Amino acid sequence: MPKKKYKKGHSKLLNAWAFYDWANSVYPLVISSAVFPIYYGSLFVSDLYVEVFGFNFKNTALISFLTAFAFVILSFLTPLLSGIADYMGNKKKFLKLFCYMGSISCMGLYFFELENIYVGLFFYFIALISFWASLVFYNSYLPDIAFKEQQDAISAKGYALGYFGSVLLLIFNLAMVMSPQTFGIYGNNPEIIAMKYSFVSVGLWWIICSQYTFYYLPEPYKKKKIVKDVVLNGFRELLFVWNEVKNIIVIKKYLIAFFIYSSALQTVLLIAAYFGEQEINWPQDEKTIGLIVSILLIQLIAMFGAILTSKLSEKFGNIFTLIILNIFWAFLCIGAYFITEPNEFYVAAALVGLVMGGIQALSRSTFSKMIPDTENTTSYFSFYDVSQKVSIVFGMTLFAFLDQLTGSMRTSILVFILIFLIGAYLLKSIKIKNY
């Protein structure tokens, strides 16, 4: 019996698209933010340094350098994929490819050990690339399956599903780590084994839950071959936007400020769990649970923080609110330098959650308001996306270099105080009404 095709705007199609957020959001929460950083830190109990490619790396500097390199690749890959996604025949094949690569790589993290660190780093690298690359094709489906008046609502629904699903799996993994024997996990280090099983659970969740999306997402109406012009199209669009932005002073000023503070913001978010694992004086039996609870705390408070930020921007304007948020982040970095105890880390996690989602959402919406009336909005947001990725490369590389040089994450994070304050200062120069 042939599969039924649903027309654009149909609820079945919209829900299937949004459900991919439920499928893939477990990666950024469980792998990037929560369990993997704890597991990675546990591998370096006796020595924080490891030799890789003939160099002696501090563990957190190594993972930061690798993450930065992944975003270098993504900075080139994203416009390439965007150009193809706008034109090519079967974007679903690309979405499936990166979904399956990411899922299998997450499961491959089960084998991450110091004895085979190259294999482990490879799986970490491919999982990170695959997650971000899959989003290019996933997002490009939105105008295909939803009318303009439906897009905000279904996009928000996807975010909500992703948040709920990822927290659900993280709670399951937390229970497994807290009581491994209950789940039939035994051995010398059942807690560590439970963490390795959590990587497998992420891969299985991602690959299984995405099947609902793949079943209903439409095949392309026209199948076209990829030619040279199409491959370069994404880069041409970026060049076009760059030439336009140079003549629009307000966007030019905003993107410079955004690049500066985003480099600090994204780096702090990416290294937060590693910082907590290494720099906080956890009781021996509390570290794992405490760190995972901290990540959950951030996620829960982030929802309320985003709403609060939205209310503040309505009253005081986007730019002023962003200035305040940058200053707040600078104070958070100052506080991070001094905190040493678990209770202090919980407070810091709550404050991070309060401003984490809000500054990211407000940054994107502020840029959206500045875009001139044009049908080329996709190109502008592709430019914004690449700017953010390059800022991550800058921030992570700077942090990794300082961490390797000083041997201290605590000292390295001090530089971001200055970066946030520079971001606030640059935003202050933007004088636009209603922003």
C-alpha positions as CSV (number, residue, x, y, z in Angstrom):
1,M,0.0,0.0,0.0
2,P,1.6,3.3,-1.1
3,K,2.3,5.9,1.6
4,K,-0.2,8.7,1.8
5,K,1.1,12.1,0.8
6,Y,0.1,15.1,2.9
7,K,-0.2,18.6,1.5
8,K,1.9,21.6,2.8
9,G,0.5,22.9,6.1
10,H,-1.1,19.6,7.1
11,S,-0.9,18.9,10.9
12,K,0.5,15.4,10.3
13,L,3.4,16.9,8.3
14,L,4.0,19.7,10.7
15,N,4.1,17.4,13.7
16,A,6.4,14.9,12.0
17,W,8.9,17.7,11.2
18,A,8.8,19.1,14.8
19,F,9.4,15.6,16.1
20,Y,12.9,15.6,14.8
21,D,13.7,18.1,17.5
22,W,12.6,15.4,20.0
23,A,14.9,13.0,18.3
24,N,18.1,15.0,18.0
25,S,18.0,17.3,21.0
26,V,19.4,14.5,23.3
27,Y,22.8,15.0,21.6
28,P,23.4,18.6,22.8
29,L,22.1,18.0,26.3
30,V,23.5,14.5,27.1
31,I,26.6,14.5,25.0
32,S,27.7,18.1,24.8
33,S,26.5,19.4,28.1
34,A,26.0,16.7,30.7
35,V,27.2,13.1,30.8
36,F,30.1,13.1,28.3
37,P,32.1,15.9,30.0
38,I,31.8,14.1,33.3
39,Y,32.9,10.8,31.7
40,Y,35.7,12.5,29.8
41,G,37.0,14.0,33.1
42,S,36.9,10.7,34.8
43,L,39.5,9.3,32.3
44,F,42.1,11.7,33.7
45,V,42.1,10.9,37.4
46,S,45.9,10.5,37.8
47,D,47.1,12.9,35.1
48,L,45.3,15.8,33.4
49,Y,47.7,15.6,30.4
50,V,47.7,13.2,27.4
51,E,49.9,12.8,24.4
52,V,48.1,13.1,21.1
53,F,49.7,13.5,17.7
54,G,53.1,13.9,19.4
55,F,51.9,16.9,21.6
56,N,51.3,16.8,25.3
57,F,47.8,18.3,25.8
58,K,45.9,19.2,28.9
59,N,42.6,17.3,28.7
60,T,40.3,20.3,28.6
61,A,42.5,22.1,26.1
62,L,42.5,19.0,23.8
63,I,38.7,18.8,23.7
64,S,38.4,22.5,23.2
65,F,40.9,22.5,20.3
66,L,39.0,19.6,18.7
67,T,35.7,21.4,19.1
68,A,37.1,24.5,17.6
69,F,38.4,22.5,14.6
70,A,35.0,20.9,14.1
71,F,33.4,24.4,13.9
72,V,36.1,25.4,11.4
73,I,34.9,22.5,9.2
74,L,31.2,23.5,9.8
75,S,31.9,27.1,8.9
76,F,32.8,25.9,5.4
77,L,30.3,23.0,5.3
78,T,27.2,25.0,6.3
79,P,27.1,27.4,3.3
80,L,28.0,24.5,1.0
81,L,25.1,22.4,2.4
82,S,22.8,25.4,2.4
83,G,23.4,26.0,-1.3
84,I,22.7,22.4,-2.1
85,A,19.7,22.2,0.1
86,D,18.1,25.1,-1.7
87,Y,18.4,23.4,-5.0
88,M,19.1,19.7,-4.9
89,G,16.7,16.8,-5.5
90,N,16.7,14.8,-2.2
91,K,17.5,16.7,0.9
92,K,16.0,13.9,2.9
93,K,18.9,11.7,2.0
94,F,21.4,14.2,3.4
95,L,19.3,14.6,6.6
96,K,19.2,10.8,7.0
97,L,22.9,10.5,6.3
98,F,24.0,13.0,9.0
99,C,21.4,11.6,11.4
100,Y,22.7,8.1,11.1
101,M,26.4,9.2,11.2
102,G,25.7,11.2,14.4
103,S,23.7,8.4,16.0
104,I,26.3,5.8,15.3
105,S,29.1,8.1,16.5
106,C,27.3,8.7,19.8
107,M,27.1,4.9,20.3
108,G,30.7,4.7,19.3
109,L,31.6,6.9,22.3
110,Y,31.0,3.8,24.3
111,F,34.5,2.8,23.3
112,F,36.1,6.1,24.3
113,E,39.1,5.1,26.4
114,L,42.6,6.6,26.9
115,E,44.0,3.4,25.4
116,N,42.2,4.1,22.1
117,I,41.8,7.9,22.4
118,Y,42.1,8.4,18.6
119,V,39.0,6.3,18.0
120,G,37.2,8.1,20.8
121,L,38.1,11.6,19.5
122,F,37.1,10.6,16.0
123,F,33.6,9.6,17.2
124,Y,33.3,12.8,19.2
125,F,34.3,14.8,16.2
126,I,31.9,13.1,13.7
127,A,29.0,13.3,16.2
128,L,29.5,17.0,16.6
129,I,29.8,17.6,12.8
130,S,26.8,15.4,12.1
131,F,24.5,17.1,14.6
132,W,25.1,20.6,13.3
133,A,25.1,19.6,9.6
134,S,21.8,17.7,9.9
135,L,20.2,21.0,11.2
136,V,20.9,22.6,7.8
137,F,18.7,20.2,6.0
138,Y,16.2,20.0,8.8
139,N,15.7,23.7,8.9
140,S,15.5,24.0,5.1
141,Y,12.4,21.8,5.2
142,L,10.4,24.3,7.2
143,P,9.2,26.5,4.3
144,D,8.4,23.3,2.4
145,I,6.0,21.9,4.9
146,A,4.6,25.0,6.6
147,F,3.0,28.2,5.4
148,K,4.6,31.5,6.7
149,E,1.8,32.0,9.3
150,Q,2.5,28.5,10.7
151,Q,6.2,28.6,10.9
152,D,6.7,30.4,14.2
153,A,4.3,28.1,16.0
154,I,5.6,24.9,14.6
155,S,9.2,26.0,15.2
156,A,8.4,26.7,18.8
157,K,6.7,23.4,19.1
158,G,9.8,21.7,17.8
159,Y,11.9,23.5,20.4
160,A,9.5,22.5,23.2
161,L,9.5,18.8,22.1
162,G,13.3,18.8,22.0
163,Y,13.5,20.3,25.4
164,F,11.1,17.8,26.9
165,G,12.5,14.8,25.2
166,S,16.1,15.5,26.0
167,V,15.4,16.2,29.7
168,L,13.4,13.0,29.8
169,L,16.3,10.9,28.5
170,L,18.8,12.8,30.8
171,I,16.7,12.0,33.8
172,F,16.7,8.3,32.7
173,N,20.5,8.4,32.4
174,L,20.8,10.1,35.7
175,A,18.8,7.3,37.4
176,M,21.0,4.8,35.6
177,V,24.2,6.5,36.8
178,M,22.8,6.9,40.4
179,S,21.7,3.3,40.7
180,P,23.4,1.2,38.1
181,Q,22.6,-2.1,39.8
182,T,18.9,-1.4,39.4
183,F,19.5,-1.5,35.6
184,G,21.6,-4.7,35.8
185,I,24.9,-2.9,35.5
186,Y,27.7,-4.3,37.6
187,G,31.5,-4.4,37.6
188,N,34.4,-2.5,39.1
189,N,33.0,1.0,38.1
190,P,29.3,0.5,37.4
191,E,28.8,4.3,37.4
192,I,31.3,4.7,34.6
193,I,29.7,1.8,32.7
194,A,26.3,3.4,33.1
195,M,27.7,6.6,31.5
196,K,28.9,4.6,28.5
197,Y,25.5,3.1,28.2
198,S,24.0,6.6,28.2
199,F,26.0,7.4,25.0
200,V,24.4,4.3,23.4
201,S,21.0,5.5,24.6
202,V,21.5,8.8,22.9
203,G,22.4,7.1,19.6
204,L,19.4,4.8,19.8
205,W,17.0,7.6,20.8
206,W,18.2,9.8,17.9
207,I,18.0,7.1,15.2
208,I,14.8,5.5,16.3
209,C,12.7,8.6,17.1
210,S,13.8,10.2,13.8
211,Q,12.0,7.5,11.8
212,Y,8.7,9.1,12.4
213,T,10.0,12.3,10.8
214,F,11.6,10.4,7.9
215,Y,8.4,8.6,7.2
216,Y,6.2,11.7,6.7
217,L,8.7,14.3,5.3
218,P,8.0,14.7,1.6
219,E,10.4,13.6,-1.1
220,P,11.4,16.5,-3.4
221,Y,9.1,17.4,-6.2
222,K,12.0,17.6,-8.7
223,K,15.2,15.7,-8.6
224,K,18.1,17.7,-9.9
225,K,21.8,16.9,-10.2
226,I,24.3,18.8,-8.2
227,V,26.5,20.9,-10.5
228,K,29.4,23.2,-9.8
229,D,27.3,26.3,-9.8
230,V,25.0,24.8,-7.1
231,V,27.9,23.7,-4.9
232,L,29.2,27.3,-4.9
233,N,25.8,28.9,-4.6
234,G,25.9,29.1,-0.8
235,F,29.3,30.9,-0.8
236,R,28.0,33.3,-3.4
237,E,25.0,34.1,-1.2
238,L,27.4,34.8,1.8
239,L,29.5,37.1,-0.4
240,F,26.3,38.9,-1.6
241,V,25.2,39.5,2.0
242,W,28.7,40.6,3.0
243,N,28.7,43.2,0.3
244,E,25.3,44.5,1.4
245,V,26.1,44.5,5.1
246,K,29.1,46.7,4.5
247,N,26.8,49.4,3.4
248,I,24.2,49.0,6.2
249,I,26.0,50.5,9.2
250,V,23.6,49.3,11.9
251,I,23.9,45.6,10.8
252,K,27.6,45.9,10.4
253,K,28.0,47.3,13.9
254,Y,25.6,44.7,15.4
255,L,27.3,41.8,13.7
256,I,30.8,42.9,15.0
257,A,29.4,43.2,18.5
258,F,27.6,39.9,18.2
259,F,30.7,38.1,16.9
260,I,32.7,39.4,20.0
261,Y,30.2,38.5,22.7
262,S,29.1,35.3,21.0
263,S,32.7,34.0,21.1
264,A,32.6,34.3,24.9
265,L,29.1,33.2,25.3
266,Q,29.2,30.0,23.3
267,T,32.6,29.0,24.7
268,V,31.5,29.4,28.3
269,L,28.4,27.3,27.6
270,L,30.5,24.6,25.9
271,I,33.1,24.3,28.6
272,A,30.8,24.8,31.7
273,A,30.5,21.1,32.5
274,Y,34.2,20.6,32.1
275,F,34.8,23.5,34.4
276,G,32.5,22.1,37.0
277,E,34.1,18.6,36.7
278,Q,37.6,19.9,37.2
279,E,37.5,23.1,39.2
280,I,34.9,22.4,41.9
281,N,35.7,20.5,45.2
282,W,33.0,17.8,44.9
283,P,32.7,15.2,47.6
284,Q,33.9,11.9,46.1
285,D,30.4,10.4,45.8
286,E,28.6,13.6,44.7
287,K,30.5,14.9,41.6
288,T,28.6,12.9,38.9
289,I,25.1,13.5,40.4
290,G,25.9,17.1,41.2
291,L,27.0,18.0,37.7
292,I,24.1,16.3,36.0
293,V,21.7,18.1,38.4
294,S,23.4,21.4,37.6
295,I,22.8,20.9,33.9
296,L,19.1,20.0,34.6
297,L,18.8,23.1,36.7
298,I,20.2,25.2,33.8
299,Q,17.7,23.7,31.4
300,L,14.7,24.3,33.6
301,I,15.5,27.9,34.6
302,A,16.5,28.7,30.9
303,M,12.8,28.5,30.0
304,F,11.8,31.2,32.5
305,G,14.9,33.2,31.7
306,A,13.9,33.4,28.0
307,I,10.4,34.7,29.0
308,L,12.0,37.2,31.4
309,T,14.4,38.5,28.7
310,S,11.5,38.8,26.3
311,K,9.6,41.0,28.8
312,L,12.7,43.2,29.5
313,S,13.3,43.7,25.8
314,E,9.6,44.8,25.3
315,K,10.1,47.4,28.0
316,F,13.7,48.6,27.5
317,G,14.4,47.6,23.9
318,N,16.6,44.9,22.4
319,I,19.9,46.7,22.4
320,F,19.7,47.9,26.0
321,T,18.7,44.5,27.2
322,L,21.6,42.9,25.3
323,I,24.0,45.4,27.0
324,I,22.7,44.4,30.4
325,L,22.9,40.7,29.6
326,N,26.6,41.1,28.5
327,I,27.4,42.9,31.7
328,F,25.6,40.2,33.7
329,W,27.7,37.5,31.9
330,A,30.9,39.4,32.7
331,F,30.0,39.3,36.4
332,L,29.2,35.6,36.0
333,C,32.7,35.0,34.7
334,I,34.2,37.0,37.7
335,G,32.1,34.8,40.0
336,A,33.3,31.6,38.2
337,Y,36.9,32.5,39.0
338,F,36.2,32.5,42.8
339,I,33.7,29.6,43.2
340,T,35.1,26.3,44.5
341,E,32.3,24.6,46.4
342,P,29.3,22.6,45.0
343,N,26.6,25.0,46.5
344,E,28.3,27.9,44.8
345,F,28.3,26.0,41.5
346,Y,24.6,25.3,41.8
347,V,23.9,29.1,42.3
348,A,26.2,29.8,39.3
349,A,24.3,27.2,37.2
350,A,20.9,28.8,38.1
351,L,22.2,32.2,37.1
352,V,23.6,30.9,33.8
353,G,20.2,29.3,33.1
354,L,18.5,32.6,33.8
355,V,20.4,34.4,31.0
356,M,21.5,31.6,28.7
357,G,18.5,31.1,26.5
358,G,17.4,34.8,26.6
359,I,20.6,36.3,25.2
360,Q,20.7,33.7,22.3
361,A,17.0,34.2,21.4
362,L,17.2,38.0,21.7
363,S,20.4,38.1,19.6
364,R,18.7,36.3,16.7
365,S,15.5,38.3,16.9
366,T,17.4,41.6,17.0
367,F,19.3,40.6,13.8
368,S,16.0,39.6,12.2
369,K,14.6,43.1,12.9
370,M,17.6,44.7,11.2
371,I,17.3,42.8,8.0
372,P,16.1,45.0,5.1
373,D,12.9,44.1,3.2
374,T,14.1,41.4,1.0
375,E,13.2,37.9,-0.2
376,N,16.8,36.8,0.5
377,T,16.3,36.4,4.3
378,T,17.7,32.8,4.1
379,S,21.1,34.2,2.9
380,Y,21.1,36.7,5.7
381,F,20.5,34.1,8.4
382,S,23.1,31.8,6.7
383,F,25.5,34.7,7.1
384,Y,24.4,35.1,10.8
385,D,24.9,31.3,11.3
386,V,28.4,31.3,9.8
387,S,29.3,34.3,11.9
388,Q,28.3,32.5,15.0
389,K,30.2,29.3,14.1
390,V,33.4,31.4,13.4
391,S,33.0,33.1,16.7
392,I,32.9,29.7,18.4
393,V,36.1,28.8,16.6
394,F,37.7,32.0,17.9
395,G,36.4,31.6,21.5
396,M,37.2,27.9,21.8
397,T,40.7,28.3,20.3
398,L,41.5,31.3,22.6
399,F,40.3,29.4,25.7
400,A,42.1,26.2,24.7
401,F,45.4,28.1,24.1
402,L,45.1,29.8,27.5
403,D,44.1,26.6,29.3
404,Q,47.1,24.8,27.7
405,L,49.4,27.6,28.6
406,T,48.3,28.3,32.1
407,G,47.1,24.8,33.0
408,S,44.1,26.3,34.7
409,M,40.5,26.7,33.3
410,R,39.8,29.1,36.2
411,T,42.5,31.5,35.0
412,S,41.6,31.1,31.4
413,I,38.0,32.1,31.8
414,L,39.1,35.6,33.1
415,V,39.7,36.7,29.5
416,F,36.0,36.4,28.8
417,I,35.2,39.1,31.3
418,L,36.9,41.6,29.0
419,I,35.2,40.1,25.9
420,F,31.7,40.5,27.3
421,L,32.5,44.1,28.4
422,I,33.8,44.9,24.9
423,G,30.6,43.4,23.4
424,A,28.5,45.6,25.7
425,Y,30.5,48.7,24.7
426,L,30.1,47.9,21.0
427,L,26.4,47.4,21.4
428,K,26.2,50.8,23.1
429,S,27.3,52.5,19.9
430,I,24.2,51.2,18.1
431,K,21.7,54.1,18.1
432,I,18.4,52.8,16.7
433,K,14.9,53.6,17.8
434,N,12.6,50.7,18.7
435,Y,15.6,48.4,19.1
